[in-house]
Amino acid sequence: MGFLRIGLSAIVIVLWSTLAISTGARADKTSIEDFARAPRFLSFSISPDGQQLHYQERIGNKRFLVIARIAEDGLTTALKQPIADDIYASGAFWISNDKLFGYDARYKGELPAREEEPQVTAWVMNANGNNRKVLWQEKPSPQKKQRRKGRKRKPTHKVTFGLLHSLPKEPDYVLLNRIEETPEKRDDTELDVVSDIFRMNTATGEMKLVTPNHGIEGARMFKWVPDHTGSIRMGYGEVGEDDEPVLLVRKDANSDWTRLHDNDLFGREKFSPIAFGADPDILYVSSSLATGRDAIYRFSIKQGRLKGKIFAHPEVDAEQLFFSNDYKRVVAVSYYDDEYRLEILDEDFQKRRGKIAKAIGTDKVYLGETDETFTRQLVWVGDERSMGQPWLYFEASGKALPLPNPAPWLDPETAAPMTSVRYRARDGLEIPAYLTLPKNTERDQNLPAILMPHGGPYVRDYKSWDYWAQFLANRGYAVLQPNFRGSSGYGHRYTAMGFGQWGDDMQQDIADGAKWLIEQGISDPKRICIVGGSYGGYAALMGLVQDSDLFRCGIAWAPVTDLKKILLQDNAWDKDYAWYWRVTGGRSSKELKAISPAYLARKITRPLLLMHGDQDDIVFIDQSRILNKAMKKRKNPAPFQYLEFPGLGHQIETENARAKFLRTVESFLLQHNPSEQPKSTNIAANDGGEK
């Protein structure tokens, strides 16, 4: 028997990380170049009949789309098609046993420039590489005008495509989603708009627009849900300046749409439709209305209300839903507390998962795609010590085949272990965190340490491969990654506790993590630095401002430094916007200056390394430049280093950039917080702090 997996929210799987550890280097000193390497293989997908795989392969600076035939004893390459050098991003998926649909995005340079829109090409081709047809192209508008004030998120036409339904009763047709980033992202919870749905003839490549006509002017639809036959029977979105929820349902493809009105239930972050079951009246949904945490329910279309809870965790959100292949049963629900876990609700599913674990030799498995008959299944294996290893499981024989290793230079045994820990904040709130210790060290060794808050800030860290944490641990540092209040995954209440707490309770949670490291004997109290990117960079700066007695130095990548300025740049300096309240908590412009590092440079008395990409469209480089200017005006300054990365955006995307970043970090730490205990104990005076 097979099982279908439906996602509620994205979980970071270690395979998609970009860096790894070399097997050839000593475990105590892995080369920066190995940390900076991109995965060789990624994006594995199985054909409907289970006979072929497609994936991408990287060899040096070249990328290829690969089609391979499947056998239990191995893969045979059938096609290795180059991906053009000027393609920034590409994707492909099976639309039949012998056809692929794909898209490519191009920019003028190697990386997107700030606010640059891509040229997007959608195509279809046979699995043997023949009969490739361009379905359409979207080019940037030549009439695009720059705003005099404020700014727009990049880009209006950032387009991706997805397979909405395979239409099994119509073998020559599929339904495709066309998804756009919303033109202006007013906050981090803004959802992408499903702008169009197409019915595509896989034989001819002809497309027909079939987006449902809901008749609600100005509605932004985030999701359309088909039933198992492919009939689109539910739509979810918002309308108006107040973001009023829109939930549309219908009995079948020929019925009129009915709009359900229940704002308390259907509000964003409280409600998410997932999929229809075999019963045409039942829609499976996620709702946090009752407990503040995402739980799984049945929802009755006829009654317009929740009808029976399937799963709720007492501490964290539900993540993914697994169905039986006939959609009659929910067989499992995944969640992530300190690690990825499954709540198994079906005996057959339990047996199958046990057979998979036995075939591979570990129960640390993530279940992926299956073929149509559920006899072959992609499985990911891995933990925080590697990028992960893909496998293919064969149900008939109970055997499993290892697929090409994304990081063949990686030996998980050389990586540092990560453990889940918890500590109390000063107000008593329990903070979940992850602790990564250097290989072959104990928790009570007074190690040099790094406090590493995540970005977002309303996201979370996972127990998964993190090249910053692994690099720092490899260089001898204990690394603590706190999921401070405001982090996601622990329910809406925990996230909401961080609203308006920039520079306040969220910051105190991070500082309390450093104190916990000292209390536990893990860290030398004189050798703790704070490192972070984006919001984590802001927290690193505020750590130096507010807790110079705790932090010996700081490193900030692409940080926010002026809260009012970034809200103006995001077009969110408006009390009608949720993002305004989440950042400011209602503070005035004057009050925001007290928690904006750009105005607090004189209080930064510890060494600081500040870095930023000059094409960053999430946090404009102006944020770092104004702080750089302020730092140069200080009296009696501590050591300060500022570095811009030309052509780079918010992420450190290229191997060369990652190597440069890590090399700069290593040099800075060797100077200001060496992992080996220095001979001189008068560290604070040398680093600009008080004696």
Secondary structure, 3 states (H helix, E strand, C coil): CCEEEEECCCCCCHHHCCCCCCCCCCCCCCCHHHHCCCCCEEEEEECCCCCEEEEEEEECCEEEEEEEEEECCEEEEEEEEEECCCEEEEEEEEEECCEEEEEEEECCCCCCCCCCCCEEEEEEEECCCCCCEEEEEECCCCCCCCCCCCCCCCCCCCEEEEEEECCCCCCCEEEEEEEECCCCCCCCCCCCEEEEEEEEECCCCCEEECCCCCCCCCCEEEEEEECCCCCEEEEEEEECCCCEEEEEECCCCCCCCEEECCHHHHCCCCEEEEEECCCCCEEEEEECCCCCCCEEEEEECCCCEEEEEEECCCCCCEEEEEEECCCCCEEEEEEECCCEEEEECCHHHHHHHHHHHHHHCCCCEEEEEECCCCCEEEEEECCCCCCCEEEEEECCCCEEEECCCCCCCCCHHHCCCEEEEEEECCCCCEEEEEEECCCCCCCCCCEEEEECCCCCCCCCCCCCCCHHHHHHHHCCCEEEEECCCCCCCCCHHHHHCCCCCCCCHHHHHHHHHHHHHHHCCCEEEEEEEEEEECHHHHHHHHHHHHCCCCCCEEEEECCCCCHHHHHHHCCCCCCCCHHHHHHHCCCCHHHHHCCCHHHCHHHCCCCEEEEEECCCCCCCCHHHHHHHHHHHCCCCCCCEEEEEECCCCCCCCCHHHHHHHHHHHHHHHHHHCCCCCCCCCCHHHHCCCCC
